[in-house]
Amino acid sequence: MRLVTEAAWVAGSAAVAGLGVALVDVGKAGQVTWAAAVVFLAFGCCLAGLVAAVRRWAPGAGSFLLWPTALLVALGLVLIYRVEPVEASIQVWWIVAAIVAAIGILPAFRGGVKRLLPLGYWLAGSGLGLIVLPFLPRLMGGGSESSHGLWLTIRWGNASFMAQPFGLGAVLLAVGLAGIHSRWALEPLSDRADSRLASNRHPLVMGAVWVTVLPFLWATGDLTAWAVLLALSATTAYAATGDGRVVWTGLALLGVGVVAGLASSRVSETLQVWLDPFSAGEAGAGLKESLLALGSGHLSGSGLGMGEPELVPRATSDWILAVLGEELGLAGTAAVIGLYGLVTAAGIGISIGSRDLFSKVAAAGLSFLLCLMFIGTAGGLQRLLPPTDMGLPFLAYGGIPMMAGWLALALLLRISHEEQGPL
């Protein structure tokens, strides 16, 4: 029965991708091209390989994580193809590479994800390094190299391309913080002095993360992405200790950071765009066009290939949800919210069922990270939160967001297999 179910969702997810591309072709040119068949076959083969790998190396993992993720990736590929067919062809290769990397993680950690526990400091440091990487050129006098918020422009001879290492850095940070907090929580205490020291170490780690990413806030002005990092730090600390003080510490650090961030002109500009994007000039163009696109989508949208996503800046990455809202309407947006909710719920279920503390904290951190990134991006698009440049894992264009999402998913599958078996 499980084999039939898995075959059904593989075929269904591939069909969503292929049919979506076909509908885009019909909406734009009135005819179907070979792209639909190519996407169907390529995506279906990748998913079939992933299912085979899970059955081989993680048979106890719950499959409930896989099908909503596959649908998100399929929908994201269709939206990217709608805006930029050339980028969609590149995205197919990024999807293949990310799934292959996820498959490689499953046998690599046959000895257990607990092998990452001693690497907590290294993983957290590497994650913070990737997060702060985009604004380092500005601090060294090369402001033009990092003028797009979270995006880093990399030049190679006469060519250049942009990358956003935030998502991958956040995944590494989540696993690293899980290792640090769980290791400290498991250390035996010899006396009351040790007990007081241990209880204060977790807020100190949160403070260290806050100090490290505060220049990130000043340099990028991205309040939402910065708040996601603080929330991730508080989530991992609370999951490891159950101590409510870390929550209050996180809220205090958030408030102090916002006040300190007002000294930055970029933070002030972000707040101006958030409060009144229509009078913010070029800085508010992305949010303004996205709001107009969402408003024109109504309940069911204009239809794939029938909207005007070319008016939205960076429509395949930062503002891809605006394209979704315009062409698939409120119904499509609600479906994506539900899919991300299912992924988050499955991850939290894995965390609750885990017996090992590190696995529990890592699963909680990764699940909440995916949830927080979606809430931050969707909230910024709706003006519920300050606008952000975060790329959505599974949905947005780019190799690093795709790799980050599948890395988190592979670790969750591995933890599910080790700790609790099928959901």
Sequence and secondary structure as in RCSB ss.txt:
>XXXX:A:sequence
MRLVTEAAWVAGSAAVAGLGVALVDVGKAGQVTWAAAVVFLAFGCCLAGLVAAVRRWAPGAGSFLLWPTALLVAL
GLVLIYRVEPVEASIQVWWIVAAIVAAIGILPAFRGGVKRLLPLGYWLAGSGLGLIVLPFLPRLMGGGSESSHGL
WLTIRWGNASFMAQPFGLGAVLLAVGLAGIHSRWALEPLSDRADSRLASNRHPLVMGAVWVTVLPFLWATGDLTA
WAVLLALSATTAYAATGDGRVVWTGLALLGVGVVAGLASSRVSETLQVWLDPFSAGEAGAGLKESLLALGSGHLS
GSGLGMGEPELVPRATSDWILAVLGEELGLAGTAAVIGLYGLVTAAGIGISIGSRDLFSKVAAAGLSFLLCLMFI
GTAGGLQRLLPPTDMGLPFLAYGGIPMMAGWLALALLLRISHEEQGPL
>XXXX:A:secstr
 HHHHHHHHHHHHHHHHHHHHHHHHHHHHSS  THHHHHHHHHHHHHHHHHHHHHHH TTS GGGHHHHHHHHHH
HHHHHHHH HHHHHHHHHHHHHHHHHHHHHHHHTTT GGGGGGGHHHHHHHHHHHHHGGGHHHHTT GGGG BTT
BEEEEETTEEEEE THHHHHHHHHHHHHHHHHHHHHS   SHHHHHHHHHHHHHHHHHHHHHHHHHHHHH  HHH
HHHHHHHHHHHHHHHH  THHHHHHHHHHHHHHHHHTTSHHHHHHHHHHH GGGSGGGGHHHHHHHHHHHHHTTT
 S TTSS GGGSTTTTTTTHHHHHHHHHHHHHHHHHHHHHHHHHHHHHHHHHH  SHHHHHHHHHHHHHHHHHHH
HHHHHHTTSS       TTTSSSHHHHHHHHHHHHHHHHHHHHHT   
